[in-house]
């Protein structure tokens, strides 16, 4: 059974950095695609960044371009979101989403809070 466990959130001052991790277990086939979403208070969940393994294509939401970077470690089976030059508007709960090869399900992490103070 595929499970995702997130870590790495917290409180940081504006201009600081955080690195979110999403450890994937029970995945026998490899990560087909991965994405990070965030949900700010009172707002809908939005896509922040994504990566597709086969095409190696990346997507970043306009407001995070040049500041956030999505990556994965195939040995550790872990997905990361490096967040630099953080702004108060980056505050929210961040969720990882993983799709597995030969599996049609979406797998979500439990969410991790990121708070950026001004």
Secondary structure, DSSP 8 states (H G I E B T S, - for coil): --EEEEE--EEEETT--EEEEEEEES-SS-EEEEEEEEE-TTS--EEEEEEETTTTEEEE-GGGTTTEEEEEETTTTEEEEEE-S--GGG-EEEEEEEEETT---EEE---EEEEEE-
